[in-house]
Amino acid sequence: MIQKFKILIYSLLIFFNVVNLLANNLNINGLSKLTLNDLQTQTSIDLNMDFFSNDDIDILLKDFYKSDLIFALKYKKDNDNHYLTIQENKLIENIFFNGNIKIDDDLLLQNISAKKNSFINKNNINDDIKLIKSIYKVKGFNNVNVVVSTEKYSNDRINLIYEITENNQSQISRIKFIGNTSYSDRYLLSLINTKSRNFYNIFTSGSNLNIENFKFDVGKVKSFYKQKGYFDVNVEFNITEISSNKYTVNFYVDEGDRLKLDTFDIDTSKLIISDKIDKNFNKFLDKMSKNNLFYDQIIIDNFVNKINKILISNNNFNTIFVSNLERYSEKNKLIFNQKKVSLSTINKINIVGNTITKDRTLRSKLPFEPGDYFNSNLINVTKKELLSNKYINDVNITSVTNEGISNITIDIEENKKTGKFLAGGTFSGDNGAGLTLSANDDNIFGTGNSLDTNLTANDEDILFRLSLVQYPVSLSKIRNSYTIFNNESDLINSFGFKSDELGILYSINFAYDELINITSGLSYKVSDRHSAKKSITSINDNIGEYNIYTLSTSLQQDSTNDFLYPTDGVSNSIFFEYSPKDLSDDSYYKFVIKSDIYRKFKNSNRFLFLSNDFGFAESLEGNLSTINSFSLGGMNFKGFEYRGVGPKQDDIYIGGNKFFTSTIGYGGSFLFDDKDNVNTKLFYSLGSIWDSDYSNNNEVDIRSSLGLSLDILTAIGPISFSYAIPIDKNKNDKTNEFNFSIGTSF
């Protein structure tokens, strides 16, 4: 018995010594949900060891600090004993943002690392605070403060709360360029992203104080000057606070000297198509001569791209032209050399990134296919053509060539929001105020085709149009349009009756090249003209129901530098419409020519312009219906009321079979501030309308007017105000000096 008791005592002593050894060496406290087995999964150190060295503890602490299961960790050492106090992590139930007015919750939620149903992580939270401040900094909030707190949701879950104090927003009130003698402030302002905000900039938002934006703008200005031949240009900036949170940004420009070219040379030897290259080279020399032979990278690149496209179109894939500038102490020479490139055959074309647009649709836009010859110049041509589609935001094209075989990868960044619904007001000096509703999709079902539905109502018309624009897969330069339309027109105050038209239209557009478009169309409509205001010949000849077939064709050439507000280039168009006598109840033909010429002053946005319009129409049987005749006044002849110029019958407007207008003018930026978003035109117009089938007086009676227009460039497009004074007018003309419209003045 005594022996058994001794054995028991001895065993207990050994047991307590082992337990005491472990407890004295490593003590872990604070666990409520986690077990030692849970902790073991977070570290490479064996937690069941009898003794832990300092190195073991270092590794253990690093592992636990990285663990999502542990939110906080306290460590203390007493002699050889290690004490760990663990604060277990909790899951995030909700994430709240308080105090954020300028930035939506959704934007912040999309960018922060913290997510619902994930463990809270201190490092991630610190990164999120920096990220939120960075987002606000881009918006000009440089003193934003972010504090993070938690509140208990349940025993193992918390709500994460971001308290945001935005403080005041810093804005740029003025931007100044100093030292720029070759290019105006306005021109340089159009190049940079930073914009000023003043009380008179009522349609622009301005920019916020963001140093990175200014650095980026410095690079853009430098790049522009170097493209123009100022290779030694230097640009710097500083910021001056002019009042509380209002700043002026000064860009200091040291232009240096501009490089002037002395000689040009091109090597067209051994090329069968040398005559085509030489012809374009002569055009290039003309452009450089007009540029006073100053170096201009844009003119040079355009020429190189053009002649390289000529090589490709003539199946010459193993040669490209490159430009080389040779600078000497006395002469500067620009040489265009032929460069041999490795010719390969396309094996495979991989298209990635497209989740909406069909692969077949994208392949139809490519100028090459498997089996074709390939060179690097095709990449630039292809990228430009793909980016011309509204449903493509960006393109990256790479190729891998091995033993004469090329595999091409085209990475597409799609515009996934090609469908939109718009509702808005309209205003025209011709048709007054109106409302428009439209719904369209520029990439319906991923085919690259577009569907457009539009309803427009104004003082004169209620027009509904449903149009499908289809791009044939095998013909990239062709566009088919199918349209159904219904138009109700109230012409009581002009032609003296009302008109309802219901019809269909098919047209085909051919893009001959980047500048020239050819369009032909065929339409059928039922035209019901009714509600005669009075009984006179010009009205009675219109009244009735007509089945009308028309054929039309137009040729457009446009080399202007801007769609909405051109300052340089030429735009010409010819339009012909024919309604056959044997098919239509109201047969006629109509011919219209338009020509707009813009010439910009050197190193300035100011320009001269000349606009000419001419049209004539004839009936193929009887008198030309007044609804098919031309009208003059309003938007097409400032200073006169819409349909206010021309012959009348018993106070009913009858228009004319022929007309012309000619306008010459000077345009530029706002007279009082070269940096504003208001553009001006000073113009003089003259014109006439004559030869109505319902008038005995068909003389060419010239009218003229002198005026000033203001085009305010807004986010929704130009808004135009014009004031014109009639100089030469007829006593029966109706004048209107002031004109307002949403759209450009000419």
C-alpha positions as a printed Julia matrix, in Angstrom:
746×3 Matrix{Float64}:
   0.0    0.0      0.0
   2.79   2.4      0.95
   4.59   1.41    -2.23
   1.53   2.19    -4.38
   1.08   5.56    -2.63
   4.72   6.48    -3.35
   4.25   5.59    -7.02
   1.11   7.79    -7.21
   2.87  10.72    -5.55
   5.8   10.36    -7.89
   3.57  10.26   -10.95
   1.68  13.39    -9.86
   4.94  15.25    -9.33
   6.12  14.36   -12.82
   2.74  15.43   -14.29
   2.67  18.78   -12.51
   6.31  19.42   -13.44
   5.49  18.91   -17.14
   2.42  21.13   -16.91
   4.39  23.75   -15.03
   7.13  23.65   -17.65
   4.65  24.33   -20.47
   2.73  26.96   -18.52
   5.86  28.74   -17.5
   7.16  28.75   -21.06
   4.07  29.75   -23.15
   0.77  31.09   -21.89
  -2.05  31.95   -24.33
  -5.01  33.95   -23.07
  -8.12  35.59   -24.55
  -9.51  32.7    -26.52
 -13.29  32.32   -26.53
 -14.21  30.86   -29.93
 -10.79  29.82   -31.2
  -9.04  26.67   -30.03
  -5.36  25.68   -30.04
  -6.14  23.62   -33.14
  -7.44  26.79   -34.86
  -4.28  28.64   -33.92
  -2.11  25.76   -35.12
  -3.48  26.24   -38.66
  -2.09  29.8    -38.66
   1.55  29.0    -37.84
   4.36  26.64   -38.75
   5.48  26.41   -35.1
   4.25  23.33   -33.22
   2.1   24.64   -30.35
   2.45  21.3    -28.5
   6.19  21.68   -27.96
   7.46  21.55   -24.4
   9.77  24.48   -24.78
   9.68  27.59   -27.04
  12.88  29.45   -27.87
  13.02  33.16   -28.67
  13.33  32.32   -32.39
  10.22  30.16   -32.16
   8.31  33.0    -30.54
   9.45  35.49   -33.26
   8.1   33.21   -35.98
   4.94  32.59   -34.01
   4.26  36.31   -33.56
   4.82  37.03   -37.27
   2.44  34.26   -38.26
  -0.24  35.39   -35.82
   0.09  39.03   -36.95
  -0.67  37.91   -40.51
  -3.66  35.82   -39.49
  -7.18  36.98   -40.33
  -8.4   35.1    -37.23
  -6.54  37.45   -34.91
  -7.32  41.15   -34.72
  -4.85  42.22   -32.03
  -1.99  40.56   -30.22
  -0.1   41.46   -27.02
   3.15  39.8    -26.04
   5.12  39.85   -22.79
   8.13  37.9    -21.61
   9.05  37.14   -18.01
  12.34  35.27   -17.71
  11.84  32.2    -19.93
   8.07  32.51   -19.86
   6.12  33.88   -22.86
   2.68  35.43   -22.47
   0.36  35.97   -25.45
  -2.97  37.78   -25.13
  -5.09  37.34   -28.25
  -8.02  39.48   -29.3
 -10.03  37.34   -31.64
 -11.1   38.79   -34.95
 -14.72  39.43   -35.88
 -16.58  39.3    -39.16
 -17.84  42.51   -40.78
 -21.63  42.59   -40.89
 -22.13  46.11   -42.4
 -19.93  48.94   -43.68
 -21.16  52.49   -43.16
 -19.85  55.85   -44.39
 -20.8   59.0    -42.54
 -20.11  62.59   -43.6
 -19.37  61.88   -47.26
 -21.34  64.39   -49.34
 -19.26  64.79   -52.49
 -18.48  61.09   -53.05
 -21.1   58.34   -53.09
 -20.98  55.3    -50.84
 -20.9   52.98   -53.87
 -17.66  54.46   -55.19
 -15.97  54.05   -51.81
 -17.3   50.51   -51.31
 -15.99  49.44   -54.71
 -12.45  50.57   -53.9
 -11.79  49.77   -50.24
 -10.34  46.42   -49.16
 -12.83  45.84   -46.34
 -15.79  43.76   -47.47
 -18.94  42.45   -45.84
 -18.64  38.95   -44.28
 -14.84  39.2    -44.2
 -12.61  39.46   -41.16
 -11.61  42.91   -40.03
  -7.94  43.66   -40.72
  -6.03  46.59   -39.26
  -3.56  46.83   -42.13
  -6.37  46.84   -44.67
  -8.19  49.53   -42.72
  -5.09  51.75   -42.69
  -4.74  51.22   -46.44
  -8.43  52.05   -46.89
  -8.01  55.33   -45.0
  -5.16  56.3    -47.36
  -7.23  55.23   -50.36
 -10.26  57.28   -49.31
  -8.05  60.32   -48.81
  -6.54  59.77   -52.27
 -10.0   59.61   -53.86
 -10.93  62.86   -52.18
  -7.62  64.42   -53.16
  -8.43  63.88   -56.82
 -11.63  65.86   -56.18
  -9.66  68.69   -54.6
 -10.31  67.85   -50.93
  -6.78  68.05   -49.58
  -7.67  68.29   -45.88
 -10.1   65.39   -45.58
 -10.04  63.45   -42.31
 -11.07  59.78   -41.95
 -11.64  58.0    -38.62
 -12.63  54.33   -38.37
 -14.66  52.85   -35.54
 -16.6   49.66   -34.86
 -19.81  48.81   -33.1
 -20.95  45.42   -31.85
 -23.49  43.65   -33.98
 -23.33  40.23   -32.3
 -20.82  38.18   -30.36
 -18.76  37.43   -33.46
 -19.77  40.27   -35.81
 -19.26  44.04   -35.92
 -20.31  47.04   -38.0
 -17.41  48.94   -39.54
 -17.92  52.73   -39.63
 -15.88  55.27   -41.61
 -16.38  58.81   -40.29
 -15.37  61.28   -43.02
 -14.83  65.0    -42.54
 -14.51  66.47   -46.02
 -13.63  70.08   -45.09
 -13.48  72.67   -47.88
 -12.75  71.89   -51.49
  -9.78  73.61   -53.14
 -10.43  74.96   -56.63
  -8.44  76.52   -59.43
  -9.77  80.01   -60.09
  -7.22  81.02   -62.7
  -4.64  79.44   -64.99
  -1.88  81.59   -66.46
   0.78  80.82   -69.04
   3.91  82.92   -68.87
   6.58  82.99   -71.58
   4.49  81.5    -74.38
   4.93  83.71   -77.43
   4.19  81.22   -80.25
   0.89  79.84   -78.93
  -1.93  81.68   -77.18
  -3.09  80.98   -73.65
  -6.37  79.67   -75.02
  -4.64  77.21   -77.32
  -2.48  75.82   -74.54
  -5.48  75.66   -72.21
  -7.23  73.42   -74.73
  -4.35  70.93   -74.4
  -4.32  70.46   -70.63
  -6.75  68.71   -68.29
  -6.71  71.42   -65.63
  -9.51  73.96   -66.03
 -10.23  77.17   -64.15
 -13.55  78.07   -62.56
 -14.78  81.65   -62.51
 -18.19  83.21   -62.05
 -18.58  83.71   -65.81
 -17.77  80.06   -66.63
 -21.38  79.11   -66.01
 -21.24  75.89   -68.0
 -17.92  74.44   -66.83
 -17.07  72.8    -63.54
 -13.41  73.75   -63.33
 -10.63  71.68   -61.77
  -9.55  70.96   -58.24
  -6.17  71.37   -56.63
  -4.3   68.2    -57.52
  -0.51  68.35   -57.9
  -0.38  65.16   -59.98
  -2.72  66.71   -62.55
  -0.41  69.71   -62.91
   2.61  67.49   -63.4
   0.7   65.57   -66.07
  -0.25  68.82   -67.79
   3.38  69.95   -67.81
   4.2   66.76   -69.72
   1.39  67.39   -72.21
   2.53  70.94   -72.92
   6.14  69.8    -73.34
   5.05  67.01   -75.67
   3.02  69.45   -77.78
   5.92  71.89   -78.16
   8.32  69.11   -79.12
   5.85  67.88   -81.73
   5.99  71.38   -83.18
   9.8   71.38   -83.29
  10.64  73.14   -80.0
  13.01  70.41   -78.85
  14.61  72.5    -76.07
  11.34  73.59   -74.46
  11.06  73.66   -70.67
   7.83  73.95   -68.68
   7.38  74.36   -64.93
   4.56  75.44   -62.65
   3.79  76.95   -59.28
   0.6   77.46   -57.27
  -0.48  80.63   -55.52
  -3.36  80.87   -53.06
  -5.38  83.99   -53.84
  -8.08  83.46   -51.22
  -9.38  80.75   -48.96
  -9.26  77.5    -51.0
  -8.95  79.47   -54.28
  -5.71  79.11   -56.24
  -3.93  80.36   -59.32
  -1.77  77.95   -61.3
   1.09  79.53   -63.26
   2.74  77.54   -66.06
   6.12  78.98   -67.0
   7.1   78.16   -70.59
  10.61  78.58   -71.97
   9.97  77.78   -75.63
  13.49  77.89   -76.98
  14.09  77.97   -80.74
  11.92  76.13   -83.23
  13.62  73.75   -85.61
  13.37  74.68   -89.26
  13.93  72.08   -91.97
  16.22  72.87   -94.88
  15.94  69.82   -97.11
  13.65  66.84   -97.61
  14.31  63.52   -99.26
  12.41  60.3    -99.88
  13.62  57.02  -101.27
  11.09  55.51  -103.68
  13.54  53.46  -105.67
  12.6   49.89  -106.48
   8.91  50.61  -105.83
   6.41  49.92  -108.57
   4.03  52.42  -107.0
   6.65  55.16  -106.7
   4.43  57.56  -108.66
   1.7   57.34  -105.98
   4.24  57.87  -103.21
   5.85  60.82  -105.03
   2.43  62.42  -105.61
   1.7   62.34  -101.88
   5.23  63.52  -101.13
   4.6   66.65  -103.22
   1.4   67.3   -101.24
   3.4   66.86   -98.04
   5.95  69.43   -99.26
   3.12  71.88   -99.95
   1.86  71.5    -96.37
   5.35  71.98   -94.98
   5.8   75.05   -97.15
   2.57  76.53   -95.77
   4.02  75.77   -92.34
   7.12  77.84   -93.26
   9.18  74.6    -93.26
   9.01  74.36   -89.46
   9.2   70.86   -88.03
   5.73  69.48   -87.27
   5.47  65.88   -86.07
   1.74  65.64   -86.77
   2.16  66.58   -90.44
   5.08  64.16   -90.74
   3.25  61.26   -89.03
   0.15  61.77   -91.17
   2.26  61.56   -94.3
   4.07  58.42   -93.13
   0.78  56.74   -92.19
  -0.73  57.63   -95.56
   2.08  56.22   -97.67
   2.32  53.09   -95.5
  -1.39  52.5    -96.08
  -0.72  52.84   -99.81
   1.93  50.12   -99.5
  -0.51  47.81   -97.72
  -3.33  48.47  -100.19
  -0.91  47.49  -102.97
   0.07  44.23  -101.2
   3.53  45.42  -100.24
   3.87  44.06   -96.71
   7.64  43.72   -96.33
   8.39  47.44   -96.58
   7.47  50.45   -94.46
   8.57  54.07   -94.54
  10.09  55.72   -91.46
  11.14  59.33   -90.94
  14.6   60.31   -89.75
  15.71  63.78   -88.71
  19.35  64.6    -89.31
  20.48  67.72   -87.46
  23.68  69.46   -88.43
  25.19  72.75   -87.36
  24.12  74.44   -90.58
  21.35  72.27   -92.03
  18.47  70.16   -90.82
  17.4   67.35   -93.11
  14.27  65.19   -92.97
  14.6   61.85   -94.74
  11.95  59.21   -95.38
  13.68  55.86   -95.71
  12.37  52.49   -96.73
  12.73  49.91   -94.02
  12.5   46.22   -94.66
  10.4   44.36   -92.12
  10.16  40.66   -91.62
   7.25  39.38   -93.64
   5.09  36.81   -91.93
   1.86  34.99   -92.54
  -1.0   35.32   -90.11
  -1.73  31.97   -88.5
  -4.24  32.77   -85.78
  -6.13  35.83   -84.59
  -7.2   35.74   -80.94
  -9.76  38.27   -79.74
 -10.1   38.64   -75.97
 -11.93  40.99   -73.61
 -15.22  41.05   -75.51
 -18.08  39.86   -73.34
 -20.9   41.56   -75.27
 -19.69  42.16   -78.81
 -19.71  39.02   -80.89
 -16.38  37.66   -82.09
 -17.73  37.58   -85.64
 -18.61  41.27   -85.46
 -15.12  42.28   -84.38
 -13.42  40.1    -86.99
 -15.45  41.83   -89.69
 -13.76  45.12   -88.72
 -10.23  43.77   -89.23
  -8.33  44.59   -92.44
  -6.68  41.15   -92.39
  -7.5   37.49   -91.75
  -5.58  34.23   -91.29
  -3.45  33.5    -94.34
  -2.78  37.18   -95.14
   0.66  38.73   -95.02
   1.36  40.76   -91.91
   3.71  43.5    -90.78
   3.87  45.77   -87.74
   2.39  48.74   -89.61
  -0.96  46.93   -89.77
  -1.28  47.22   -85.99
  -1.63  51.01   -86.02
  -4.06  50.93   -88.94
  -6.2   48.25   -87.27
  -6.26  49.97   -83.89
  -7.46  53.24   -85.41
 -10.26  51.5    -87.32
 -11.45  49.54   -84.28
 -11.49  52.64   -82.06
 -13.84  54.35   -84.52
 -16.64  52.09   -83.22
 -18.68  53.5    -80.32
 -18.74  50.17   -78.47
 -14.94  49.97   -78.16
 -13.13  52.1    -75.57
  -9.58  50.85   -76.02
  -7.59  48.3    -78.01
  -4.25  46.62   -77.43
  -2.81  44.56   -80.29
   0.21  42.28   -79.88
   1.82  39.78   -82.21
   4.19  36.86   -81.74
   6.16  35.81   -84.81
   8.09  32.56   -85.07
   9.67  31.28   -88.29
   7.53  33.51   -90.49
   4.25  32.68   -88.75
   2.44  35.33   -86.69
  -0.19  34.83   -84.02
  -2.06  38.04   -83.23
  -3.9   38.86   -80.02
  -6.4   41.71   -79.98
  -7.4   42.75   -76.46
 -10.65  44.72   -76.49
 -11.9   47.04   -73.77
 -15.6   47.28   -74.47
 -18.02  50.05   -73.74
 -20.57  47.9    -71.93
 -23.07  50.73   -71.56
 -23.93  51.3    -75.21
 -27.65  51.65   -74.5
 -29.06  54.89   -73.16
 -32.29  56.79   -72.69
 -32.36  60.55   -73.08
 -35.01  63.13   -72.34
 -34.44  66.82   -72.81
 -35.58  70.14   -74.08
 -34.7   71.63   -77.45
 -34.86  75.12   -78.81
 -34.42  76.36   -82.35
 -34.71  79.8    -83.85
 -36.8   78.14   -86.58
 -39.16  75.81   -84.74
 -39.1   77.24   -81.21
 -39.05  75.23   -77.99
 -39.46  71.49   -78.05
 -39.06  68.2    -76.26
 -37.15  65.14   -77.35
 -37.21  61.58   -76.03
 -34.84  58.96   -77.35
 -33.71  55.44   -76.57
 -30.85  53.85   -78.44
 -28.31  51.06   -78.31
 -25.07  51.34   -80.32
 -24.29  47.61   -80.07
 -27.58  45.78   -80.08
 -27.21  42.07   -79.2
 -23.44  42.46   -79.63
 -23.73  42.74   -83.42
 -22.22  46.22   -83.73
 -25.51  47.4    -85.19
 -27.43  50.27   -83.63
 -31.13  50.8    -82.9
 -32.45  54.3    -82.34
 -35.92  55.4    -81.3
 -36.65  59.11   -81.26
 -39.68  61.26   -80.55
 -39.35  65.01   -81.05
 -42.04  67.61   -80.63
 -41.79  71.37   -81.22
 -44.0   74.25   -82.32
 -44.23  72.93   -85.88
 -43.54  69.18   -85.9
 -44.22  65.98   -84.01
 -41.79  63.45   -85.41
 -41.35  59.78   -84.5
 -38.47  57.76   -85.98
 -37.38  54.18   -85.48
 -34.06  53.42   -87.16
 -31.86  50.36   -87.42
 -28.3   50.9    -88.66
 -26.74  47.67   -89.84
 -23.06  47.13   -90.66
 -22.54  44.17   -93.02
 -20.05  41.69   -91.61
 -18.09  41.32   -94.82
 -18.11  45.01   -95.88
 -16.56  47.28   -93.26
 -17.09  50.53   -95.21
 -20.8   49.97   -95.86
 -23.65  51.03   -93.57
 -27.31  50.16   -94.15
 -30.09  52.18   -92.49
 -33.73  51.14   -92.18
 -36.16  53.76   -90.88
 -39.86  53.99   -90.11
 -41.15  57.52   -89.54
 -44.32  59.42   -88.77
 -44.34  63.21   -88.98
 -47.17  65.59   -88.21
 -46.44  69.18   -89.31
 -48.49  72.27   -88.55
 -47.73  74.63   -91.45
 -50.79  76.83   -90.98
 -48.74  79.95   -90.22
 -46.45  79.49   -93.21
 -47.74  77.4    -96.12
 -51.34  77.54   -94.86
 -52.13  73.85   -94.21
 -51.21  70.82   -92.12
 -49.36  67.73   -93.25
 -49.24  64.14   -91.92
 -46.59  61.8    -93.3
 -46.08  58.1    -92.65
 -43.33  56.26   -94.43
 -40.31  54.0    -94.65
 -36.75  54.78   -95.72
 -33.78  52.69   -96.73
 -30.34  54.23   -97.24
 -26.87  52.88   -97.83
 -23.73  54.77   -96.84
 -20.3   54.09   -98.29
 -17.23  55.53   -96.55
 -14.94  56.02   -99.52
 -12.12  57.15   -97.24
 -11.65  59.13   -94.04
 -12.92  62.33   -95.67
 -15.52  61.27   -98.23
 -18.93  59.65   -97.65
 -21.48  58.66  -100.28
 -25.1   58.0    -99.32
 -28.01  56.82  -101.45
 -31.57  56.21  -100.35
 -35.03  55.05  -101.36
 -38.19  56.07   -99.51
 -41.92  55.68   -99.7
 -44.4   57.8    -97.78
 -48.08  58.6    -97.66
 -48.53  62.36   -97.33
 -51.9   63.67   -96.21
 -52.11  67.47   -96.54
 -55.24  68.95   -95.02
 -56.84  71.78   -92.95
 -56.42  74.52   -95.55
 -56.29  77.96   -94.0
 -57.91  79.59   -97.04
 -58.78  78.81  -100.64
 -55.93  80.01  -102.85
 -53.97  78.26  -105.56
 -50.75  77.67  -103.61
 -52.7   75.9   -100.85
 -55.28  74.08  -102.97
 -52.56  72.51  -105.13
 -51.11  70.91  -102.0
 -54.28  69.6   -100.39
 -54.95  65.86  -100.76
 -53.41  62.46  -100.1
 -50.25  61.61  -102.02
 -48.21  58.44  -102.46
 -44.64  59.63  -102.89
 -41.56  57.64  -103.86
 -38.15  59.31  -103.75
 -34.63  58.42  -104.74
 -31.79  60.41  -103.21
 -28.02  60.52  -103.22
 -25.48  62.71  -101.49
 -21.74  63.18  -101.52
 -20.01  64.66   -98.47
 -16.38  65.65   -98.08
 -15.23  66.95   -94.69
 -11.67  67.84   -93.7
 -12.57  70.23   -90.87
 -10.78  69.9    -87.56
 -13.86  69.78   -85.33
 -17.39  68.46   -85.74
 -19.19  71.08   -83.63
 -16.95  74.14   -83.84
 -14.53  73.91   -86.78
 -11.79  76.49   -87.16
  -9.85  75.03   -90.08
 -10.58  72.85   -93.09
 -13.24  72.43   -95.77
 -16.67  70.83   -95.75
 -18.54  70.28   -99.02
 -21.75  68.42   -99.78
 -23.95  67.74  -102.81
 -27.5   66.43  -102.39
 -29.88  65.28  -105.1
 -33.46  64.05  -104.6
 -35.73  62.7   -107.33
 -39.41  61.74  -107.16
 -40.31  59.92  -110.42
 -43.25  61.1   -112.44
 -44.55  57.63  -113.25
 -44.54  56.46  -109.61
 -45.24  59.47  -107.41
 -48.38  61.52  -107.12
 -46.21  64.58  -106.47
 -43.13  64.32  -108.71
 -40.15  66.68  -108.58
 -36.39  66.88  -108.35
 -34.22  68.91  -105.97
 -30.51  69.75  -105.98
 -28.57  71.4   -103.1
 -24.88  72.33  -102.86
 -23.22  73.44   -99.61
 -19.65  74.58   -99.07
 -17.97  75.74   -95.84
 -14.35  76.9    -95.8
 -12.43  77.67   -92.57
  -8.94  79.13   -92.42
  -7.28  79.42   -89.03
  -4.7   82.08   -88.3
  -1.21  80.85   -87.54
  -0.66  79.87   -83.9
  -4.15  80.96   -82.91
  -7.71  79.67   -82.65
  -9.03  82.72   -84.53
 -10.17  82.07   -88.06
 -11.93  83.31   -91.2
 -14.82  81.4    -92.71
 -16.87  81.43   -95.9
 -20.16  79.56   -96.17
 -22.09  79.16   -99.44
 -25.4   77.36  -100.07
 -27.24  77.0   -103.36
 -30.33  75.0   -104.31
 -32.86  74.6   -107.08
 -35.94  72.42  -107.49
 -38.5   71.81  -110.22
 -41.76  69.95  -110.52
 -41.96  67.23  -113.17
 -45.65  67.86  -113.65
 -47.41  71.18  -113.01
 -46.35  73.57  -110.27
 -43.83  72.69  -107.58
 -45.71  72.16  -104.31
 -44.81  74.78  -101.76
 -44.02  72.04   -99.23
 -41.19  70.95  -101.58
 -39.92  74.46  -102.24
 -37.07  76.22  -100.43
 -37.47  78.76   -97.65
 -35.18  81.5    -96.42
 -34.73  83.17   -93.04
 -34.07  82.11   -89.47
 -31.15  79.74   -88.98
 -30.14  79.82   -92.68
 -30.27  83.62   -92.93
 -29.73  85.56   -89.71
 -31.55  88.85   -89.21
 -34.77  87.58   -90.78
 -37.62  85.55   -89.37
 -37.93  81.84   -90.17
 -39.54  81.71   -93.64
 -39.58  85.48   -93.5
 -37.78  86.08   -96.81
 -39.42  85.4   -100.14
 -42.64  85.76  -102.11
 -46.11  85.33  -100.63
 -49.58  84.79  -102.06
 -52.35  86.45  -100.09
 -50.03  86.55   -97.04
 -49.29  82.81   -97.4
 -45.6   81.91   -97.72
 -44.83  80.17  -101.01
 -41.02  80.0   -100.91
 -39.02  79.6   -104.08
 -37.64  77.07  -106.53
 -34.16  78.55  -106.23
 -32.12  80.12  -103.45
 -28.61  80.99  -102.45
 -26.87  82.33   -99.35
 -23.29  83.42   -98.84
 -21.76  84.3    -95.49
 -18.27  85.57   -94.76
 -17.06  85.97   -91.21
 -14.39  86.1    -88.56
 -14.43  83.81   -85.53
 -12.51  83.3    -82.34
 -12.69  83.18   -78.58
 -14.71  85.45   -76.33
 -13.62  89.05   -76.79
 -12.98  89.78   -73.13
 -11.4   86.56   -71.91
  -9.21  84.36   -74.08
  -9.72  81.47   -71.67
 -13.52  81.34   -71.52
 -15.78  78.74   -73.1
 -17.6   81.28   -75.28
 -16.74  81.63   -78.98
 -17.69  84.51   -81.23
 -18.38  85.02   -84.89
 -18.7   88.36   -86.66
 -20.42  87.79   -90.0
 -21.93  89.36   -93.09
 -24.56  87.43   -95.08
 -26.29  87.97   -98.36
 -28.75  85.8   -100.23
 -31.96  85.53  -102.18
 -34.87  83.2   -102.95
 -36.8   83.37  -106.21
 -38.56  81.61  -109.11
 -41.72  80.37  -107.37
 -44.32  78.77  -109.63
 -46.97  80.78  -107.77
 -45.42  84.22  -108.21
 -45.14  86.54  -111.19
 -42.15  88.36  -109.72
 -39.18  86.02  -109.96
 -36.32  88.47  -109.94
 -33.21  87.79  -107.84
 -33.79  90.31  -105.05
 -30.65  90.41  -102.88
 -30.99  90.68   -99.07
 -28.12  91.11   -96.62
 -27.45  91.32   -92.91
 -24.59  92.01   -90.51
 -24.37  90.28   -87.17
 -22.54  88.82   -84.19
 -23.06  85.34   -82.71
 -21.95  83.74   -79.45
 -21.55  79.97   -79.19
 -21.32  78.78   -75.59
 -19.69  75.36   -75.44
 -21.45  73.34   -72.74
 -21.52  69.73   -71.6
 -24.75  69.21   -73.58
 -23.37  70.84   -76.71
 -23.19  74.38   -78.09
 -25.81  76.99   -77.23
 -25.97  79.81   -79.74
 -27.07  83.42   -79.43
 -26.94  85.74   -82.42
 -27.88  89.31   -83.17
 -28.07  90.4    -86.81
 -29.28  93.63   -88.39
 -30.86  93.45   -91.86
 -29.16  95.85   -94.26
 -30.85  95.07   -97.58
 -34.45  93.89   -97.28
 -37.81  93.84   -99.03
 -40.79  95.67   -97.55
 -42.69  92.35   -97.26
 -39.86  90.56   -95.42
 -40.23  89.73   -91.76
 -37.16  90.59   -89.72
 -35.91  89.13   -86.46
 -32.64  90.53   -85.11
 -32.24  88.12   -82.17
 -31.9   84.37   -82.61
 -31.36  81.62   -80.04
 -30.84  77.89   -80.54
 -29.26  74.82   -79.0
 -26.54  74.06   -81.53
 -23.89  76.05   -83.37
 -24.75  79.31   -85.08
 -23.59  78.15   -88.54
